[in-house]
């Protein structure tokens, strides 16, 4: 056996993997790279050496998908051996950067003429949330988004919404229109009877003050539903 052969035998099985994965990612722009390898690339910044593939695959196994990993509560991530504060920070920074990019795209043009970008942002922000979150997009007279605010966080199947508080905040911002957005942690975005009734209450309260309710979007892992498209507004 030569010295070169002996040296090759002592190298870990993942020797050169990081460089190869980075090169493959840069050359492909990420196309065709599986979720666990995207996680590996993120984890390279946390662990300077060693094989991070087992941790990446364990995170996917625990949460189900890359998006679910990035959106998971820290308490859930901590269940995975090897996932500590530094890993969680890296995952959350990655998610926040992606959300800010989508939000920037959504806010560049009037919401009504930029609907797909708005949907992409809302789905990325809410589809993996473990509890219901109710958000409001406040628009000016040109339908430009002037504020995006989380109004309430509820339980796994209920979020209290108070039409008077929604309208009060719209008046404070001098908003001319609203888009309501909330998620269904069950994954099914089908509106409930309570969703429909609450939407009608908000619409009625807003119309008294000359504020238009454009839509109410319900987001789930299985897609989204527009109450306006369903004829429920």
Backbone bond lengths (Angstrom), bond angles and torsions (degrees), N, CA, C in turn:
res aa  C-N    CA-C-N  psi(-1)  N-CA   C-N-CA  omega(-1)  CA-C   N-CA-C  phi
1 X - - - 1.468 - - 1.523 109.03 -
2 X 1.309 117.23 132.67 1.451 121.65 179.85 1.514 109.91 -80.21
3 X 1.355 114.19 167.42 1.467 120.06 177.85 1.520 110.55 -62.52
4 X 1.349 115.40 -36.22 1.463 119.44 -180.00 1.521 110.96 -65.48
5 X 1.386 114.76 -39.91 1.466 118.83 178.71 1.517 110.40 -64.96
6 X 1.346 115.70 -41.62 1.459 120.16 -179.56 1.527 110.92 -63.13
7 X 1.339 115.84 -40.09 1.469 121.01 179.55 1.518 110.16 -65.15
8 X 1.336 117.24 -39.83 1.465 121.27 -179.83 1.519 110.68 -64.65
9 X 1.371 115.71 -36.46 1.460 119.35 -178.89 1.520 112.18 -68.25
10 X 1.353 117.55 -27.66 1.459 120.31 -177.42 1.527 113.10 -86.74
11 X 1.294 116.86 -11.32 1.458 120.02 179.75 1.529 110.16 -77.57
12 X 1.333 117.90 142.86 1.473 119.88 178.86 1.524 111.06 -64.40
13 X 1.335 115.50 157.77 1.463 119.83 -175.78 1.529 112.30 -63.32
14 X 1.337 116.72 -22.18 1.469 119.88 -177.99 1.536 112.22 -93.86
15 X 1.335 117.33 10.31 1.464 120.27 -179.22 1.535 110.79 -56.73
16 X 1.306 116.83 127.65 1.460 122.06 179.11 1.517 114.07 83.78
17 X 1.350 116.51 -5.99 1.475 119.85 -177.08 1.522 111.91 -62.32
18 X 1.316 117.47 -41.06 1.468 120.05 -177.30 1.528 111.47 -61.43
19 X 1.310 115.68 -47.08 1.466 119.53 -179.39 1.519 110.99 -64.06
20 X 1.327 116.47 -41.36 1.465 119.70 -179.86 1.531 111.11 -65.00
21 X 1.341 116.00 -41.84 1.463 119.34 -179.03 1.523 111.38 -67.07
22 X 1.326 116.78 -42.29 1.467 119.61 177.66 1.525 110.79 -60.49
23 X 1.340 116.13 -44.67 1.463 120.33 -179.54 1.525 110.55 -62.40
24 X 1.319 116.66 -44.19 1.466 120.64 -179.82 1.525 111.38 -63.31
25 X 1.324 115.87 -39.44 1.465 119.99 178.55 1.523 110.91 -65.29
26 X 1.322 117.14 -46.42 1.468 120.36 -177.92 1.524 111.65 -65.75
27 X 1.322 116.39 -38.48 1.463 119.86 -179.29 1.526 112.43 -71.10
28 X 1.325 116.95 -31.05 1.463 120.34 -177.47 1.519 113.30 -96.44
29 X 1.342 116.57 -12.40 1.456 119.29 -174.73 1.523 111.94 69.39
30 X 1.308 116.44 17.72 1.460 121.66 -179.62 1.514 114.10 95.50
31 X 1.334 117.76 -12.42 1.462 120.85 -178.26 1.528 110.41 -63.63
32 X 1.331 116.09 130.05 1.445 120.80 177.05 1.519 114.81 80.47
33 X 1.323 117.78 -1.25 1.465 120.64 178.67 1.531 108.19 -82.35
34 X 1.329 119.22 121.13 1.463 120.48 -178.13 1.530 112.23 -66.57
35 X 1.321 115.25 161.01 1.460 120.96 -176.40 1.525 112.70 -55.44
36 X 1.327 117.21 -43.56 1.467 117.99 -174.65 1.529 111.03 -66.15
37 X 1.351 117.56 -29.90 1.457 118.93 178.31 1.529 111.48 -75.79
38 X 1.321 117.43 -31.06 1.464 119.29 172.45 1.524 109.01 -62.09
39 X 1.328 116.15 -42.07 1.464 119.60 176.76 1.530 111.27 -63.28
40 X 1.317 116.06 -39.24 1.468 118.89 176.31 1.525 110.80 -56.77
41 X 1.317 116.52 -45.20 1.464 120.41 -179.05 1.524 111.09 -61.05
42 X 1.323 116.79 -37.91 1.463 120.25 176.77 1.533 109.90 -66.93
43 X 1.325 116.06 -42.38 1.464 120.85 -176.77 1.524 113.00 -70.70
44 X 1.318 118.14 -22.23 1.468 120.33 176.50 1.528 110.50 -56.16
45 X 1.332 116.22 -33.66 1.462 119.66 -179.25 1.519 113.07 -73.45
46 X 1.319 117.04 -16.99 1.466 121.46 179.85 1.522 110.62 -94.00
47 X 1.331 116.09 -43.96 1.462 121.64 -178.86 1.527 108.81 -108.80
48 X 1.295 117.02 112.02 1.467 121.06 -175.69 1.518 111.83 -69.29
49 X 1.321 116.74 -26.24 1.462 120.84 -179.49 1.523 109.53 -138.14
50 X 1.321 115.14 166.53 1.453 120.12 174.66 1.512 113.50 96.79
51 X 1.322 114.63 172.89 1.463 122.83 -177.38 1.533 108.74 -94.94
52 X 1.331 116.46 114.78 1.468 120.49 -178.86 1.524 112.15 -100.38
53 X 1.339 116.51 0.45 1.474 118.92 -179.41 1.526 112.44 -59.72
54 X 1.348 119.56 -44.01 1.468 118.31 178.79 1.524 113.17 -58.24
55 X 1.325 117.70 -40.40 1.466 120.80 178.80 1.521 110.80 -66.57
56 X 1.328 116.67 -42.30 1.464 120.32 179.09 1.529 110.60 -60.37
57 X 1.332 116.49 -45.10 1.466 119.89 -179.46 1.529 111.29 -68.68
58 X 1.328 117.02 -34.42 1.467 120.08 178.34 1.531 110.83 -66.61
59 X 1.309 117.21 -37.65 1.461 120.97 177.92 1.528 110.80 -65.24
60 X 1.329 116.69 -42.70 1.463 120.64 177.42 1.526 110.07 -63.53
61 X 1.329 117.00 -41.71 1.464 120.84 -179.86 1.524 111.09 -63.64
62 X 1.302 117.07 -37.82 1.462 121.20 -179.19 1.525 111.89 -70.10
63 X 1.341 116.19 -42.96 1.471 119.99 -171.02 1.531 113.84 -102.69
64 X 1.311 118.37 -26.86 1.455 120.64 174.65 1.508 116.68 107.44
65 X 1.332 117.66 -26.40 1.466 120.52 -178.69 1.517 109.16 -162.88
66 X 1.321 115.87 167.60 1.462 120.29 178.07 1.524 110.67 -61.81
67 X 1.337 116.57 -46.61 1.456 119.73 179.94 1.515 112.03 -60.26
68 X 1.323 116.42 -39.29 1.465 120.02 179.77 1.521 111.15 -68.14
69 X 1.325 117.41 -35.66 1.468 120.45 176.69 1.520 110.08 -63.10
70 X 1.326 116.43 -48.58 1.464 120.38 -177.45 1.521 111.80 -64.69
71 X 1.322 117.02 -28.12 1.464 121.06 -176.67 1.526 113.63 -96.66
72 X 1.316 117.83 -8.98 1.466 121.24 -173.92 1.520 111.84 -64.26
73 X 1.324 114.90 149.71 1.462 120.95 176.17 1.526 109.56 -65.56
74 X 1.326 118.17 143.94 1.468 120.39 178.89 1.526 113.19 -53.23
75 X 1.340 116.67 -35.96 1.461 120.08 -179.28 1.527 111.35 -61.55
76 X 1.318 116.28 -37.05 1.457 119.49 178.76 1.521 110.94 -72.60
77 X 1.311 116.98 -41.19 1.459 120.49 179.72 1.522 111.46 -62.95
78 X 1.315 116.40 -35.10 1.465 120.57 -178.12 1.529 112.35 -66.33
79 X 1.329 117.07 -15.62 1.469 119.86 177.38 1.522 111.82 -68.45
80 X 1.329 116.32 -22.53 1.462 120.74 -177.35 1.530 109.34 -83.11
81 X 1.331 118.84 120.93 1.466 120.95 179.33 1.527 111.48 -55.91
82 X 1.332 115.25 131.28 1.458 120.53 179.89 1.516 113.49 94.69
83 X 1.330 116.65 -8.51 1.464 119.72 -179.56 1.523 108.96 -96.80
84 X 1.317 115.62 102.76 1.453 121.63 -179.87 1.513 111.93 -112.13
85 X 1.309 114.71 -164.56 1.461 121.25 -175.40 1.526 112.61 -60.35
86 X 1.324 117.14 -41.03 1.472 120.18 -178.56 1.529 111.02 -65.06
87 X 1.332 117.16 -40.07 1.462 120.99 178.01 1.533 110.06 -64.59
88 X 1.318 115.94 -46.44 1.465 120.22 -178.78 1.518 110.29 -61.51
89 X 1.320 117.31 -42.01 1.468 120.39 178.49 1.527 110.96 -60.86
90 X 1.337 116.73 -43.10 1.465 120.20 179.65 1.520 111.46 -63.00
91 X 1.335 117.04 -41.19 1.462 121.06 179.29 1.522 110.93 -65.54
92 X 1.325 117.22 -43.16 1.454 120.59 -177.44 1.523 112.13 -70.91
93 X 1.317 117.14 -35.17 1.473 120.35 175.65 1.519 110.16 -64.80
94 X 1.335 116.85 -41.32 1.468 120.99 178.41 1.519 110.65 -61.33
95 X 1.333 116.96 -45.42 1.468 120.69 178.91 1.522 111.15 -63.07
96 X 1.314 116.73 -44.27 1.465 119.92 -178.41 1.527 111.09 -63.36
97 X 1.318 117.25 -39.20 1.468 120.27 178.20 1.520 110.42 -62.41
98 X 1.345 116.95 -43.14 1.456 120.05 178.52 1.513 112.50 -64.09
99 X 1.342 116.87 -42.02 1.462 120.51 179.01 1.529 111.45 -63.80
100 X 1.309 116.21 -39.86 1.471 119.06 -179.84 1.528 111.29 -65.99
101 X 1.320 116.76 -36.49 1.459 120.17 176.90 1.528 110.39 -64.26
102 X 1.339 116.98 -46.20 1.464 120.67 179.37 1.524 111.48 -65.52
103 X 1.323 116.54 -39.16 1.461 120.00 179.58 1.528 110.95 -65.36
104 X 1.318 115.94 -40.52 1.464 120.03 177.62 1.525 110.97 -60.23
105 X 1.337 116.35 -43.13 1.469 119.95 177.58 1.523 111.06 -62.92
106 X 1.343 116.28 -40.82 1.460 120.67 -177.30 1.526 112.46 -67.72
107 X 1.324 116.66 -29.71 1.467 120.03 -173.94 1.520 113.40 -95.97
108 X 1.331 117.45 -1.08 1.460 119.66 -176.77 1.523 113.22 -72.13
109 X 1.357 116.31 -29.66 1.461 120.46 -177.73 1.523 109.07 -130.78
110 X 1.332 117.58 164.62 1.471 119.50 177.14 1.521 111.28 -52.01
111 X 1.340 115.47 138.36 1.469 121.01 -172.81 1.518 112.95 -57.89
112 X 1.314 117.18 -39.65 1.462 120.30 -175.10 1.522 111.57 -65.89
113 X 1.317 117.44 -32.81 1.467 120.71 179.94 1.526 112.44 -94.31
114 X 1.314 116.43 3.48 1.459 121.85 -177.91 1.526 109.17 -131.40
115 X 1.343 115.11 39.91 1.452 121.46 -167.71 1.522 113.55 -63.73
116 X 1.331 118.01 -40.75 1.460 120.21 -178.09 1.522 111.28 -64.08
117 X 1.326 116.98 -41.08 1.467 119.64 178.02 1.521 110.66 -63.23
118 X 1.325 116.25 -37.05 1.456 120.70 177.78 1.524 110.94 -65.19
119 X 1.330 116.87 -44.21 1.458 121.09 177.91 1.529 111.27 -62.06
120 X 1.324 116.47 -42.63 1.469 120.42 -179.80 1.524 110.28 -59.71
121 X 1.324 116.31 -43.14 1.461 120.50 179.90 1.530 111.13 -65.45
122 X 1.329 116.74 -47.07 1.464 120.65 -178.11 1.526 111.36 -62.53
123 X 1.325 117.08 -41.68 1.458 120.16 179.75 1.532 110.68 -66.40
124 X 1.314 117.50 -43.58 1.460 119.99 -179.77 1.527 111.01 -63.77
125 X 1.324 116.50 -36.09 1.457 120.52 -177.01 1.517 113.09 -75.09
126 X 1.343 117.27 -30.77 1.464 119.07 -167.25 1.532 116.64 -121.86
127 X 1.313 118.94 -19.87 1.464 118.08 -167.61 1.526 113.59 -66.11
128 X 1.325 118.98 -22.66 1.460 120.31 -179.38 1.528 113.21 -105.33
129 X 1.325 117.25 7.60 1.470 120.04 179.41 1.528 110.21 -65.21
130 X 1.332 116.24 137.83 1.457 120.69 -177.78 1.508 114.69 -83.36
131 X 1.335 117.61 -15.24 1.458 122.37 175.03 1.523 108.22 -128.79
132 X 1.314 115.94 161.52 1.460 119.41 179.52 1.524 110.72 -67.63
133 X 1.306 115.40 136.32 1.464 121.86 175.59 1.519 107.93 -129.93
134 X 1.307 116.05 133.14 1.457 121.94 -178.65 1.519 108.87 -110.91
135 X 1.329 115.74 120.85 1.460 121.36 -179.42 1.528 109.70 -119.17
136 X 1.328 114.79 155.13 1.458 120.33 176.18 1.520 108.86 -130.17
137 X 1.326 115.66 130.72 1.457 121.72 171.17 1.524 107.04 -98.79
138 X 1.311 116.82 121.39 1.456 122.82 179.48 1.524 109.14 -98.91
139 X 1.321 117.48 129.66 1.461 122.62 -175.00 1.520 110.76 -118.16
140 X 1.335 115.80 150.34 1.467 120.06 174.84 1.527 109.13 -88.74
141 X 1.315 116.46 -171.41 1.470 120.37 -175.76 1.519 113.07 -68.75
142 X 1.330 116.78 -16.41 1.463 120.70 176.91 1.538 110.96 -97.62
143 X 1.315 116.01 11.51 1.471 122.94 -179.06 1.519 113.35 63.97
144 X 1.325 115.89 24.57 1.453 121.03 173.88 1.527 108.12 -86.51
145 X 1.311 117.04 136.05 1.458 120.42 179.63 1.524 109.52 -70.31
146 X 1.332 116.63 123.31 1.461 120.26 178.29 1.531 111.71 -105.46
147 X 1.316 117.23 -17.22 1.471 120.21 176.83 1.523 109.64 -159.95
148 X 1.314 114.85 146.98 1.464 123.08 176.01 1.516 105.49 -131.00
149 X 1.316 116.46 109.07 1.460 119.42 -171.72 1.522 112.09 -129.36
150 X 1.329 114.96 138.72 1.464 120.80 171.93 1.523 107.21 -84.37
151 X 1.331 116.15 118.55 1.459 120.22 -177.02 1.518 112.16 -90.20
152 X 1.332 116.31 -39.87 1.453 120.05 -175.34 1.519 110.53 -147.10
153 X 1.329 115.50 150.63 1.462 122.62 166.07 1.513 106.52 -123.69
154 X 1.331 116.48 133.07 1.449 119.83 -174.78 1.509 112.95 -116.90
155 X 1.322 115.57 -138.66 1.455 122.40 179.29 1.523 108.74 -103.37
156 X 1.322 116.72 -165.41 1.466 119.70 -179.14 1.526 111.56 -70.48
157 X 1.325 118.41 -15.01 1.470 118.22 -178.56 1.519 114.46 -143.42
158 X 1.340 117.82 15.58 1.460 118.24 -178.46 1.526 110.67 -157.12
159 X 1.326 115.43 137.03 1.453 122.09 173.39 1.520 108.67 -132.44
160 X 1.330 118.42 121.62 1.462 119.15 178.29 1.527 110.96 -72.69
161 X 1.324 116.76 130.88 1.464 122.23 179.86 1.521 108.10 -128.87
162 X 1.328 115.64 132.09 1.456 120.71 -176.97 1.529 109.09 -116.32
163 X 1.336 117.35 107.11 1.467 120.77 -176.71 1.525 113.56 -51.52
164 X 1.330 116.93 -38.41 1.470 119.55 -179.07 1.526 111.24 -61.11
165 X 1.358 116.94 -40.26 1.464 120.62 179.69 1.526 111.47 -69.83
166 X 1.327 116.56 -35.32 1.463 120.75 177.38 1.524 110.20 -61.99
167 X 1.327 116.59 -48.10 1.463 121.33 -179.03 1.527 110.73 -67.47
168 X 1.318 116.79 -39.31 1.467 120.42 178.60 1.519 110.59 -58.06
169 X 1.329 116.49 -45.18 1.466 119.86 -179.63 1.526 110.88 -67.17
170 X 1.324 117.41 -37.56 1.465 120.90 178.06 1.520 110.69 -61.61
171 X 1.311 117.17 -40.63 1.469 121.05 178.78 1.526 110.76 -67.26
172 X 1.319 116.65 -38.25 1.472 119.82 178.42 1.522 111.08 -61.90
173 X 1.328 116.34 -34.40 1.473 121.06 -178.61 1.525 112.57 -90.48
174 X 1.332 116.16 -2.01 1.467 121.28 -175.76 1.528 111.20 57.96
175 X 1.329 115.85 39.42 1.466 121.33 -178.90 1.524 109.92 -79.77
176 X 1.333 115.26 146.27 1.460 121.38 178.45 1.518 111.91 -101.63
177 X 1.334 116.87 -16.86 1.465 120.24 -177.06 1.521 109.60 -154.71
178 X 1.342 114.86 163.26 1.459 121.87 -178.02 1.520 110.66 -134.34
179 X 1.319 115.33 150.68 1.461 122.28 165.34 1.520 106.01 -128.80
180 X 1.322 116.71 120.54 1.456 121.67 177.86 1.528 109.25 -89.41
181 X 1.315 116.18 143.47 1.463 120.64 179.30 1.522 108.18 -142.38
182 X 1.333 117.02 130.16 1.458 118.53 169.00 1.520 109.51 -148.27
183 X 1.311 115.94 166.61 1.462 121.51 -175.32 1.514 111.30 -112.82
184 X 1.321 114.79 156.84 1.458 122.77 170.97 1.529 107.92 -113.07
185 X 1.328 118.50 105.64 1.471 120.22 -179.13 1.521 113.86 -58.98
186 X 1.330 118.12 -20.71 1.468 120.31 177.17 1.519 112.18 -63.85
187 X 1.339 116.02 -19.97 1.462 120.85 -178.18 1.505 113.19 100.09
188 X 1.341 118.17 -23.23 1.462 123.01 -178.97 1.527 109.35 -91.69
189 X 1.337 118.25 116.26 1.467 120.67 -176.91 1.524 115.05 -82.98
190 X 1.317 118.08 6.10 1.462 120.71 -179.56 1.528 110.39 -57.86
191 X 1.341 118.15 126.23 1.473 119.88 -178.01 1.527 111.95 -67.14
192 X 1.309 115.72 139.63 1.454 121.14 175.23 1.532 109.29 -86.03
193 X 1.326 115.66 168.86 1.457 119.79 176.47 1.526 110.46 -60.65
194 X 1.344 116.48 -37.10 1.466 120.68 178.26 1.526 111.04 -66.20
195 X 1.328 117.56 -37.76 1.470 120.83 177.11 1.530 110.67 -60.03
196 X 1.319 116.04 -46.10 1.460 121.27 -177.91 1.523 110.59 -65.13
197 X 1.323 117.23 -43.79 1.459 121.17 -178.80 1.529 111.19 -65.78
198 X 1.327 116.74 -43.38 1.459 120.10 178.31 1.520 111.05 -61.76
199 X 1.336 116.77 -40.67 1.466 120.98 179.13 1.519 110.95 -61.14
200 X 1.309 117.34 -43.19 1.453 120.95 179.20 1.524 111.77 -65.35
201 X 1.323 116.50 -36.16 1.463 120.09 177.98 1.525 111.28 -66.12
202 X 1.345 116.28 -42.82 1.465 120.19 178.18 1.525 110.25 -64.92
203 X 1.330 116.22 -43.31 1.459 119.67 -179.96 1.525 110.68 -60.66
204 X 1.311 117.22 -44.06 1.461 120.81 -179.13 1.523 111.24 -64.65
205 X 1.337 117.21 -45.17 1.461 120.76 -179.93 1.529 111.28 -64.78
206 X 1.343 116.60 -38.91 1.468 120.35 -179.17 1.521 111.46 -70.04
207 X 1.331 117.68 -39.69 1.467 121.07 -176.59 1.524 111.48 -64.11
208 X 1.319 117.05 -31.85 1.467 120.54 177.78 1.533 110.71 -59.89
209 X 1.324 115.94 -32.78 1.470 121.59 -179.01 1.526 112.04 -96.93
210 X 1.332 117.82 10.61 1.459 120.83 178.08 1.508 114.00 75.86
211 X 1.341 117.01 23.24 1.464 121.74 -179.61 1.526 108.27 -107.96
212 X 1.326 116.71 130.57 1.468 120.81 -176.73 1.528 110.88 -93.56
213 X 1.320 115.64 138.65 1.461 120.98 172.08 1.521 107.77 -97.78
214 X 1.327 116.41 108.02 1.468 120.48 -177.67 1.529 111.89 -71.54
215 X 1.344 116.05 -44.02 1.462 117.99 -174.46 1.520 109.90 -168.21
216 X 1.306 114.63 165.33 1.463 122.40 169.82 1.519 105.82 -129.42
217 X 1.328 116.46 115.59 1.455 122.83 -178.98 1.519 109.50 -101.47
218 X 1.330 115.43 131.36 1.462 120.99 175.40 1.524 107.35 -113.06
219 X 1.312 115.74 126.31 1.463 122.40 -173.46 1.520 110.08 -111.74
220 X 1.323 115.75 136.55 1.461 121.84 173.82 1.516 109.29 -144.72
221 X 1.322 116.70 170.76 1.470 119.68 179.39 1.524 111.64 -63.89
222 X 1.338 117.08 -21.66 1.460 120.96 -179.13 1.529 112.63 -91.99
223 X 1.332 117.58 7.46 1.459 119.67 178.69 1.516 111.09 132.38
224 X 1.318 115.78 -152.65 1.453 120.37 179.54 1.521 109.27 -144.23
225 X 1.332 115.28 161.84 1.464 121.42 175.88 1.521 107.99 -131.06
226 X 1.318 115.69 134.95 1.463 122.89 173.05 1.519 107.48 -101.68
227 X 1.336 116.82 120.62 1.453 119.59 179.38 1.528 111.11 -66.44
228 X 1.329 117.78 -29.72 1.456 119.47 176.90 1.525 110.66 -67.02
229 X 1.338 116.62 -43.95 1.455 119.30 178.52 1.521 111.46 -63.31
230 X 1.321 116.81 -29.94 1.459 121.28 178.51 1.530 112.84 -81.29
231 X 1.344 116.33 -2.63 1.448 119.64 -179.14 1.517 113.85 73.84
232 X 1.333 116.55 23.75 1.464 121.27 -176.41 1.526 112.54 -100.19
233 X 1.326 116.76 3.58 1.468 121.42 174.74 1.527 107.78 -119.24
